[in-house]
Amino acid sequence: MEPTRRLAAFISELNYENIPSPVVRKAKLCLLDYLANVYGSLELAAVEAAMNYIKSLGASGPATVLGCGFKTDIHHAALANGVLAEAIESQDGLRFGGNHPGAAVIPAALAAAEQIGVGGRRVIEALVAGYEAANRPAMAMHPWHTLKGFLPTGTCGAFGAAAAAAKVRGADAGRTLNALGNAGYLLPISMAEQLMGGFTIKIMQGGQAALAGLLAAGLAEAGITGTPYVLEGSPLKGGFTQITTAADPKMERLTEALGEKFTIMDVYFKPYTACRHTHGGAQAVLALKRENNLDPNEVEKVEVFTYGLAELAVGKNVVRGDTFVSAQFSLPYVIAVCLMDGELGPGQLTEKRLADASLLELSARVKVKTDEELNQAYPDKTATRVEIVLKNGERLSRQVDIPYGDPRDPLETDALAHKVKRFAGSREADQVEKLIELILDLEKVEDIGRITNLV
């Protein structure tokens, strides 16, 4: 059976009873992490502008725009909630695919679930199915999809969103197959150039993927058909993996160990609000600052040694007038703000923080270099070594081989609950505690509206 058909059949047959308990638990943690990122993203002015625009459209409907105090139709809600998942750059991710599945899958699943009024078990099924459909195409093309100029959170995320929405709606294998096929036609181009240039439209990619996938599943339910070999393509060479990668895809990854190995188990969580390639550096400098009671005024310069892809992706500095997107993808900025603030959360990405001249001056003294030994260890290890040279000549050094949040050094339930509370800020503490409690008992929630109404 062709890969797309196999994936669609697997998604349609998946049910709560045959999902292993560790996978169920991971799905709940993904939702918990997602809601932390929603809270954090609400701190950004660009997010406020996007939410205000969506609200100004005046659409009515059953779906909640999380944390914003209004409801709208399911498509605009999926778009908005994907932005809220993506903007703070603390979303979950798959190291083997370079994508952030939750930013597309979860908003689509929640919108579809609110429309129908289903409960937690169906949402768990949808998340597990959606992560498979988003992650496997990304894995098949990593890193060549990104090197071709695409961001897989947007492109591959649309397949995940379509699968999740189809699962919520109880689609059979045929309708699920059409949902995937339709998604391949509707998915966003999701240009990497927008991210690398620091343009704030980048925050829309999770929402655009969620919208495309939700629309694809709805059209499939209405009888609209899409190619049943959308992922692998045909001799016409028009399939998704045939036109969006700079090298031959590893097609076996589309279905390898499908139903035995769940890709959601390989998803990492982020403790910091920046690109994952910066996290080893952030973790190292925060540890050095804490252990040495380090005053940033004592720092002469900082040398950061890392793997080649990290230097390429996040080695550049920021200058006055750059956006928070540039800061999220700047290892020099991340190192500097961690030295000055002792943390890296929503508050380190505000326009006011980015305007601090002393912070920008410190970041200019941070230099990023590729270390050949660390480069050879990639991708098994995403290692970074930070060497801080003090004005008195002393050199402080720390290397992180596997950043915190990786499944090999995971953020567990308590850490994710703390992330929710930290990013929620001054919001009603009892309400946040209740939200965490409901998510951890998600399979017992009979109507997903109990959760969305609390955010």
N, C-alpha and C positions, 0 to 999 in steps of 0.2 A: 504493500500500500504506500502511496506517495506520502511524503512527510507532512504536508498540510492536512491531508485527510486523516492521517494517524493522530495528529495533534487535536483536530476537531473532534474525532471520536473519543479520545481520552477525556477531553474537557466535558463533553456531553454526558459521559458515563460517571464522572467523578461525583461522589457524594460524601457527606460528612462521615458516615459510618466507615468508609474505607480509607479515610485520610489518617495516617499515623499520628498519634498524640503529640510527638515533638513538632510535627508540621503544623498542627492546629495551634499549638502554643506559639510558634513563630509567627503565624498569621496574626494572632492577637497582639504580639509585640510590634509588628509592623504597623498596625492600626494605632497603637499607643504612640509610637514614634511619629507617625504622620500628624497626629493632633498636636504634639509638641511643636512641630514645624509650622502648623497653622497659626498657633499663638505667636511664635517668633516672627513670622512674616508680617503680622499686623503692625509691627513697629516701623515698617519701611514706608516712606512717602510714596514711592512708586507703586507699591501695593495699594495704598489708599486711593491713589489716582485711578488705578485699574478697577477697583471695586466700585468707586463712584461712577465710573463710566458704565459699568454693567448695570448698576442700579438705575441709572438715568434712562436706560432703554425701556423701563417700565413694564417688562414682561412679568406676568404672574404665573404661579405654579406651585407645586407641592414640595420643591426641593430647597433645602437650606443652604444659603451662602454662609459658611461656618464663621462664627465670631463677628459677623457684620450686621446682625440684627434684621435681616430680611430674607424672604424666600423669593424664588423665581422659577422659571421653567427648568426642566432637568438639564437641558443643553447648556444654558448659561450658568447654572449651578456647577456643572462639571468643569466648565472652563474656569470659573472663579476659584473653585476649590483646588484645581490643579495648580493655579498660580500660587495659592496659599501654601501648597506643599513644596513648591520649587524655590520660591524667591529667597528664602533665608539661607539656602545652600547648606542645609543640615539634614537633607533627605537621605533615605536609605539608598543603598547601591549594590551593584554586583561587580566585583573586581574582574571577573572573567568576561564581562560584557561591556564594561565602561558605561553602563546605563543606570538609571534611577527608576526602577519600576513602579514604586509606590506613588510617585507624583502623577502618574497617569491612571493606574489601575484602581486605586482606592477612590478617587473622586467619581469615576464612572460607576463603580459598584455602589457607592452610597447614593448617588442620584437615582439609579435604577431601583434600589431597595426602598428609598423613600416614596417613589412614585407608586410602587406596588404595595408597600406596607409589609415587607417581609422582615424576618428576624435575623438573629445573629448567626445561626447555622448556615443559612443560605449565603450570608455575607462571607463567612469563612470559606465556603466552597468557591465563591467568586474570586476571592483574593488568591487562593492557591492556584486556581485555574489561570487567572490573569497574570500572575507572576511567571508561570510556565510559558505562556504565549508571548510575553514581553522579553523574557530572558533568553529563550532559546535562539531566536533570530539574532539577538545581539551577540550571543556567544559564538554563533556560527561565523560572524563577520569581524569579530574583535581581533586586532585594533584597526583593521583595514577600512571599516565603515567610517570611523571617525577621521582617519587619515585621508579619506576621499572627500571629506568636508561636511559630513552629517553628524548630528548629535542623536545617539540612539535612544535617549530618553523620549524624544519626540517621535521619531520614526517608529522604532520598535514598540514604544509605549502604546501606540494606537492599536496594535494587535492585542496587547494585554488588556487594554480598556474594552475592546470589542468582546474578547473572551469573557471578561468579568461581567459585562452587561448581559451577554447572552446567557451566562450561567444563572444570574439573578432571575432572568425571565423564563428559566426552565427550557431553553432551546434544545431541540434534538440535534443529532449529528449534522443533518443537512443544513439546518438554519445556522448552526455554529460555523460550519464551513463557509456559508455565504457571508456571515458576519466578518470572518477573517479576510475573505476575498474582497469584500467591500472596504474594509479598513485599509487594505493595500492601495486602493484607489484614492481614498480620502485623506490619508495620513499627511502630516506636515513635512515639508522638506527639512525643516529644523536645521538651518545653516550654522555650522560651527563658527563661521566668520562673525556672526552677531555676538557670540560669547567672547571670542578672542579679542574683539574690538571693545568690549566692555559696555555694549549697548543694552539698555534696560529691557528691550523687547525680549531678551533671553528668558525673563521670568515667565513668559507665556507658554513655554514649550510643553510642560506637563499638562497644563490646561487645554492646550490645543490638541494634544494627543488624546486626552480624556474625552473631549468633545467629539473628535473624529471617530473614536471607537464606539462611543455611545450611539452616535448617529448611524454608524455602520451596522450595529446590532439591531437598531430599530428598523432600519430599511430592510434588513434580512427578514425580520418578523413580518414586514409588510409584503414580502415576496420579491424584493429586489435581489438579483443574483450577482455574485462576484466570482472571479476565476477560482476554481477549486485547487489550483496549484500555484497560488499567489506567492508562496515563500520560495519554492524551488524553481519556478518558471518552466518554460518549455523550449523546444528548439527555436522558437521565435526570439528568445533571449530577452523577454520583457518581464521576467519575474523579479520580485523584490531583491533577492540576494544576487541576481544577475546584473542589476543596474546601479547598485548603491555601494559597491565595495571596490577597493583598489587592488585586490588580489582575490584569488579563488577562495570562496567560503568553505568552511569545514562543515559540509552538509550533514554529516552524521550527528552533529550536536543538536540538530533540530528534534531528534527523537531518541537519542541515546539514553538508555535506562529510563525511558519515560514510564512513570508510574512506580518506579523503584527508587529513583533518586529525584527528589524534589528540589528545584533550583532555589526556592525560597530559603532553604537551609544555608545556602552560601551567601545570603545577603548580609551586608554589614550595616551597622548603625554609626552615625557620626556624633561625637560629643561636641564638635566645634562647628561654627557657621562659616565654613569655607570649603573649597574644593578638597577632595580626599587626598590629592597629591601634596597638600600642605600639612596634613595632619601629623606626620612623623616629626616635622620641624616644630609645629606648635606644641606637641607633647613634650619634646625634648627641652625647649626653652622654658616652658612653664615649670618643668621639674627643676631646672637649673636656677630659675628665679626663686622658687620656693625654698630649695635646699640651701641657697647661699644668701638669702635675704637681699637679692640683687637690686641695686639702684640703677635704673637706666642711664642716669647721668654719669655713671662710672664706666659706661661702655664706649670703647674706642671704635670697634667695628665688629661685625659678625660675618663669619664665613659658613656657608651652608653647602654641604656635600650630599648629593643625592643621585638618583638614577636619571638616565637621559630624557625619558618621557616627562618626568617632573620638571626638569629644567626647561624643556620646550613649552610645557603647558602653563607653568606657574612661576617661571624664573624671572619674569619681567617685574619692574617696579611700578609704582603709581606716582602720579604728579597731581598737583593742585587742580581741581576741576574734574578729576576722574570720578566715575560712578562707583557705587558699592559693588557692582558686578566685577569691575576691574580689581577692587580690593579683595574680593572673594577668591580671585584667581591670581593673586600676587603673594608669593612666598615671602618676599621682603616685607610687605605690609603686615602679613600675619605674624612674622617674627617680631617686628617692631611693636605692634599693638599688644602682643602677649607680654613683651618686656615691660611696657608701660602700664598696662591695665591688670596684668595677672590673670586674664581670662579672655575667652573668645566666644562671645554670644551675640545676641541681637544688638546690644548696645554698642558693639564695636563696628557696626556697619551703618550707623546713622550718618546723615549728611554733616551734622555738627562734628562728629568724631573725625570724619574724613577731612575736615577743613583745618585740623590742628597742625599748624606749621611745624611744631617740634616733633610730632609723630612722623610727618613726612620727611623731615630732616634725618631722623633716626633710621627710617626705612631705606634712605639713600645710602646708608653705610652698611647695608646688608647685601652681600654678594652670593650668588648661587652658582655652583659649579657641578658638573657631572663628575662623579667618582667612578672609575672603571670597575672597581670591585663591587660597588653597590649596584652598578648597572648590570653586571653579570648575574647578580642575585635576583633581578626583576624577571618575571612577575611573581615568583614565589614569595619574595619579600619586597615590600615597598619601603625600603630603608632610607633614612635620612640621618645625617650626623650634623650637629650644630656645634660650632666652635666660637665661643664668645671671647674676644680679646679686650681686656680691661685697660684703662688708661695707665694703670700701674705696671702693665706688662704681663699680668697673670692671664692665663688662657684656661677657660672652662669648657669642657667638652661633654657631650652626651649623644649617643646614637640610639635611635629607635628602629628596630627591624620590622616589627609588625605593629602598626598603630592600633591603639585601643579602639574597640568597636568591631574589629575583624572577628569572624566566627572562632578564630583561634585565641582571641583575647576579647571575649564578647562583653557588650553592655547587656547586663541581665535586667530582670524585671525592676529591681529597686532603682538601678541607675536610670532606666528609661522613665520611671515614674518621677524621679527627681528632675529629669530633663523637662517633662511636662510642667511641673510646678515652677521651675526656674524660668522657662519661656513664657509661662502664663503671667508672670509678674504679679501685679497687684490685684488681679482678678479674684473673685470670690473663692476663698480657699475651700470651703465645704463643697462647693459645686465642682471644683476641679478634682477633689478627692472622690466624689461620687462618680465622676466621669471615668477615672482610672479604675475604680471598682467594677463598673459595668463592662468596661473593655476586657478586663481580666476574666470576667465571667460571661464573655460574649455569647457563647452557645446557649445561655439561659435567657438572653434578651429576645422577647417575642416580637418587638417592633423596633427597627433601627432608629426610629424617630426619638426614642428615649435618649439616645446618645447624641444625635445631631441637635436636638433642642437644648442640650446642656452646654454646648460649645459657645 
